[in-house]
Amino acid sequence: MDALSDNALMLKVKNGDVDKLGLLYSRYSKKLFGFFYRLTHRADVSEDLVQNVFYRILKYRHTYRGEGQFKTWIYHLARNVHVDQFKKNKRYHFSENHEFLEDKMEQLPATDEEVMKRQETALLESALNRLPEEKKEILILSRYQELKYEEIGRILNCSEGAVKVRIHRAIKDLKKMYQKMEKEGIYGN
């Protein structure tokens, strides 16, 4: 059964074989968690959002048409779940907590080069978190979730060309934010 495509599994779920949703969950839950975690920086919220995606899949399975890739459809659904959560809470009230990462990093022996790389990564993450939500989201979809521009276009209901422009602008803003924070000596929060 694992050899079935995502679309075939979802069509089985649509037709009442809801046990197949477990296979889709095992294929996508970690990816979705990563997507949500990069947006929220909260594991508890991310877990809830993943559960909400699969709840909506079950609730709205009758609307699935099987056209296009399932991956695009599930990320479109995930994006809607995130937008709904964002609207509900207006903005996530979280403080960037790097204690967990710092604890893990301290356990590893570090060379000067590794320390620099970690600082650059922390600065990049902080700069990304300061971007407007739509720019942060498109960078996460393209760079971290590794979706193709065409897939992102379907998720965002825009053309592939528009996706390229949005990503270009988001990267440009990210670079500016990174350089500003670097200049000011800000390496977190």
Summary of the structure (lengths in Angstrom):
residues: 189
radius of gyration: 18.5
end to end distance: 45.4
largest distance: 57.2
contacts: 515
relative contact order: 0.11
helix: 76%
strand: 0%
